[in-house]
Amino acid sequence: MISSSGSLEIQANSRFNSLLSGALFVALGSSSYGMLSTFVKLAYKHGYSTAEVTISQVIWGALILTIMNSLFNKNQEKTNSQDLRQLVIAGFPVGLTSVLYYMSVMYIDASVAVVLLMQSVWMGIVIESVRGKRAPGIDKVLAVVMVLCGTLMATNVFGAAHKLDMRGVVLAVLAAMAFSWALASTQSVAAHLHPIKRSQIMMYGACVVVGIFGFLTQLGPYYFGMHLIGEQFIHNQAFNFPIFLSYGFIVAVFGTVIPPIMLNKGFPIVGVGLGSIISALELPFAMTISYSVLSEVVAGTQWLGALIIIVAIVLLNFKMIVPDARNH
């Protein structure tokens, strides 16, 4: 017979194991996102274009998610025309984020690009304040200041200002804006549907945006002689189909498939507060990968800047950790 103290100990161990597994799921999902910029850099080194990387990613992503939905979502919920329309539109900023982010790493280091993408943290606060028609609290204002200060350090803007290509900086900041738009637009859209189903339809929306980008920058100019945008944005060469069997598949798995599955499994276990903090691992992980694989120089002040951004994220979610812990 198990004593009451023994029963409590078993329950405590069970809760700890559950939290640990949830934390690992979230860490794996965020770390997968952190690898994207490095993979894209490697694809560029092998001669692939942004259009080729993004097109192959979304096509693979849509195909894999469609197959997964048919295999794992047995109770297929009915999707009405409004759900379809809203989810496809919600997929537009997802595709736009990929296009802008991947273009940015053509001009700046992968470690810098991911820092600028993390500006979505304070952009999300701005969106939340505008939607709620109320000023952010002092803790959020402090967090925004910390994120901005951390960004100046993490991008080494003072020590290497001459090395920062403003084209990459602007593109990465625009990617952060698109990512904030994506997060804001997907929180409540068709929430009654299975996460895989939602991701699948959103990926169709991403395909539309990426398809237009690919046509304007490569497919249209090369195959149809249509030059509808500035020549500086055009990659006038035949589409390199081997991308589908190399980096396209890799980027799709680590950017489209693994993250949503891991995050959807992990967040319900650990809660939004702790989950958001663990997700911040994407930043140091991305910097470490770019340093190890691409041999990018990452100064000590840049690591300190990344740490300040993570502390700001902890500050933003600290109030949510205690309630989440009590629920688990």
C-alpha positions in Angstrom: 0.0 0.0 0.0 1.4 3.4 -1.0 1.4 6.1 1.7 0.0 9.6 1.1 3.6 11.0 1.1 4.6 8.4 -1.5 1.6 9.2 -3.6 2.4 12.9 -3.5 6.0 12.1 -4.5 4.8 10.0 -7.4 2.5 12.8 -8.5 5.3 15.4 -8.2 7.6 13.2 -10.3 4.9 12.7 -12.9 4.4 16.5 -13.1 8.1 17.1 -13.3 8.5 14.5 -16.1 5.6 16.0 -18.0 7.1 19.5 -17.7 10.5 18.2 -18.8 9.0 16.5 -21.9 7.0 19.7 -22.7 10.1 21.8 -22.3 12.1 19.5 -24.6 9.3 19.7 -27.3 9.4 23.5 -27.2 13.2 23.6 -27.2 13.3 21.3 -30.2 10.8 23.4 -32.1 12.5 26.7 -31.4 15.9 25.2 -32.1 14.7 24.0 -35.5 13.7 27.6 -36.4 17.1 28.7 -35.3 18.8 26.5 -37.9 17.0 28.0 -40.9 19.3 31.0 -41.6 22.4 28.8 -41.6 20.8 26.3 -44.0 19.8 29.1 -46.3 23.3 30.5 -46.2 24.6 27.1 -47.2 22.1 26.9 -50.0 23.3 30.3 -51.4 26.9 29.0 -51.3 25.8 26.1 -53.5 24.3 28.6 -56.1 20.7 28.4 -55.2 18.5 31.5 -55.3 16.0 32.8 -52.8 13.1 31.9 -55.1 14.4 28.3 -55.4 14.8 27.9 -51.6 11.4 29.4 -50.7 9.4 27.7 -53.5 10.9 24.3 -52.7 10.2 24.9 -48.9 6.6 25.7 -49.2 5.8 23.0 -51.8 7.4 20.4 -49.6 5.8 21.9 -46.5 2.3 21.9 -48.1 2.8 18.3 -49.3 4.1 16.9 -46.0 1.4 18.7 -44.0 -1.3 17.4 -46.3 -0.1 13.9 -45.9 0.2 14.3 -42.1 -3.3 15.7 -41.9 -4.8 12.7 -43.7 -2.8 10.2 -41.5 -3.1 11.8 -38.1 -6.2 13.9 -38.2 -8.7 11.1 -38.3 -11.6 13.2 -37.1 -11.6 15.6 -40.0 -13.5 18.7 -38.9 -15.6 20.4 -41.5 -13.9 23.4 -42.9 -16.3 26.1 -44.2 -15.4 28.8 -46.8 -14.8 31.4 -44.1 -12.2 29.2 -42.3 -10.5 28.5 -45.6 -10.4 32.1 -46.6 -9.1 33.3 -43.2 -6.4 30.6 -43.0 -5.2 31.2 -46.5 -4.9 34.9 -45.8 -3.2 34.1 -42.5 -0.7 32.2 -44.5 0.3 35.3 -46.6 2.6 36.8 -43.8 4.1 33.3 -43.2 5.3 33.2 -46.8 6.3 36.8 -46.7 8.4 36.2 -43.6 10.3 33.5 -45.3 11.0 35.6 -48.4 12.2 38.6 -46.5 14.2 36.7 -43.9 16.0 34.6 -46.5 16.7 37.6 -48.7 18.2 39.4 -45.7 20.9 36.7 -45.1 22.2 37.4 -48.6 23.5 40.7 -47.2 24.1 40.1 -43.4 25.4 37.3 -41.2 22.9 34.7 -40.1 23.6 35.5 -36.5 22.6 39.1 -37.1 19.5 38.3 -39.1 18.0 36.1 -36.4 18.6 38.9 -33.8 16.7 41.4 -36.1 13.9 38.8 -36.6 13.5 38.7 -32.8 12.3 42.3 -33.0 8.9 40.7 -33.4 8.9 40.6 -29.6 8.4 44.3 -29.1 6.4 44.6 -32.4 3.9 42.1 -30.9 3.6 44.4 -27.8 2.8 47.3 -30.1 0.2 45.3 -32.0 -1.4 44.2 -28.7 -1.5 47.7 -27.4 -3.1 49.1 -30.6 -5.7 46.3 -30.6 -6.5 46.6 -26.9 -6.5 50.5 -27.2 -4.4 50.7 -24.0 -0.9 51.7 -23.2 1.5 48.9 -22.3 2.5 48.4 -18.7 5.8 49.6 -17.3 7.2 46.0 -17.4 6.5 45.8 -21.1 8.0 49.2 -21.8 11.1 48.1 -19.9 11.3 44.9 -21.8 11.0 46.8 -25.1 13.9 49.0 -24.1 16.0 46.0 -23.1 15.2 44.3 -26.4 16.3 47.4 -28.4 19.5 47.8 -26.3 20.2 44.1 -26.6 19.7 44.3 -30.4 22.3 47.1 -30.7 24.8 44.9 -28.9 23.9 41.6 -30.6 24.2 43.1 -34.0 27.5 44.8 -33.1 26.2 48.0 -34.6 28.8 50.1 -33.0 31.8 47.9 -33.5 31.1 46.9 -37.1 28.7 49.5 -38.4 30.6 49.6 -41.7 30.1 45.9 -42.1 26.3 46.0 -41.8 24.7 46.1 -45.2 21.5 48.2 -44.7 19.7 46.2 -47.3 20.0 43.1 -45.1 19.0 45.1 -42.0 15.9 46.5 -43.6 14.8 43.2 -45.0 15.3 41.4 -41.7 13.3 44.1 -39.9 10.5 43.8 -42.5 10.7 40.0 -41.9 10.1 40.7 -38.2 7.1 42.9 -39.0 5.7 40.1 -41.2 6.3 37.5 -38.5 4.5 39.7 -36.0 1.6 40.0 -38.4 1.6 36.2 -38.8 1.5 35.6 -35.1 -1.2 38.2 -34.5 -3.4 36.9 -37.3 -3.2 33.2 -36.4 -3.9 33.3 -32.7 -7.7 33.2 -33.2 -8.3 32.1 -36.8 -10.2 28.8 -37.1 -9.0 27.8 -33.6 -11.5 24.9 -33.6 -9.6 23.1 -36.3 -6.8 20.6 -35.7 -3.3 22.3 -35.6 -2.0 20.2 -38.5 -5.1 21.1 -40.6 -4.7 24.8 -39.8 -1.0 24.7 -40.7 -1.8 22.8 -43.9 -4.2 25.5 -45.2 -2.0 28.3 -44.0 0.8 26.8 -46.0 -1.4 27.1 -49.1 -1.5 30.8 -48.5 2.2 30.9 -48.1 2.5 29.1 -51.5 0.6 32.0 -53.1 3.0 34.7 -51.8 6.1 32.7 -52.5 4.8 31.7 -56.0 4.3 35.4 -56.9 7.8 36.2 -55.6 9.3 33.4 -57.5 7.5 34.4 -60.7 8.6 38.0 -60.4 12.2 37.4 -59.5 13.1 34.3 -61.5 10.5 32.3 -63.4 8.9 35.2 -65.3 12.1 36.9 -66.4 13.9 33.7 -67.5 11.0 31.7 -69.0 8.7 34.4 -70.3 11.0 37.4 -70.6 8.8 39.4 -68.2 10.7 42.0 -66.2 8.1 43.5 -63.9 10.4 44.6 -61.1 13.8 46.2 -60.8 16.7 44.3 -62.3 18.6 44.2 -58.9 15.9 41.9 -57.6 15.9 39.5 -60.6 17.8 36.2 -60.7 17.7 35.5 -64.4 18.5 31.8 -64.6 16.7 28.5 -65.1 15.0 27.0 -62.0 17.4 24.7 -60.3 15.2 21.7 -59.6 17.8 19.7 -57.5 17.0 22.1 -54.7 13.9 19.9 -54.0 16.1 17.0 -53.1 18.6 18.9 -51.0 18.2 22.2 -49.1 14.5 22.6 -50.1 13.6 19.5 -48.2 15.8 20.3 -45.3 14.5 23.8 -44.9 10.9 22.5 -45.1 11.4 19.9 -42.4 13.2 22.3 -40.0 11.1 25.4 -40.8 7.6 24.1 -41.7 7.1 20.6 -40.2 9.1 20.1 -37.0 8.5 23.5 -35.3 4.6 23.6 -35.4 4.4 20.0 -34.3 6.8 20.3 -31.4 5.4 23.7 -30.3 1.8 22.5 -30.5 2.8 19.5 -28.3 5.0 21.5 -25.9 3.0 24.7 -25.2 -0.1 23.0 -23.7 2.2 21.1 -21.2 4.4 24.0 -20.1 2.0 26.9 -20.6 2.4 30.0 -22.6 4.7 31.9 -20.1 7.3 29.2 -19.7 6.9 28.1 -23.3 7.7 31.6 -24.6 10.8 31.8 -22.4 12.1 28.4 -23.7 11.4 29.5 -27.3 13.9 32.2 -26.8 16.6 29.5 -27.1 16.2 30.0 -30.8 18.4 33.1 -30.6 21.5 31.7 -28.9 21.1 28.4 -30.8 21.0 30.2 -34.1 24.1 32.2 -33.2 26.0 29.1 -32.1 25.1 27.2 -35.3 26.2 30.1 -37.5 29.4 30.4 -35.5 30.1 26.7 -35.7 29.0 25.9 -39.3 29.5 29.1 -41.2 32.5 30.4 -39.1 30.8 33.7 -38.6 32.5 36.0 -36.1 30.4 36.5 -33.0 31.9 39.0 -30.5 31.4 38.8 -26.7 29.2 41.9 -26.8 26.9 40.1 -29.2 26.4 37.2 -26.9 25.7 39.7 -24.1 23.2 41.5 -26.3 21.5 38.1 -27.0 21.4 37.5 -23.2 19.7 40.9 -22.6 17.0 40.0 -25.2 16.4 36.7 -23.5 16.1 38.4 -20.1 13.6 40.8 -21.6 11.5 37.9 -22.9 11.7 36.3 -19.4 10.5 39.7 -17.9 7.6 39.8 -20.4 6.4 36.3 -19.4 7.3 36.1 -15.8 3.8 36.9 -14.5 2.5 34.0 -16.5 4.9 31.4 -15.2 3.4 31.1 -11.7 -0.1 30.5 -12.9 1.1 28.0 -15.5 3.1 26.2 -12.8 0.1 26.0 -10.6 -2.0 24.5 -13.4 0.5 21.8 -14.0 
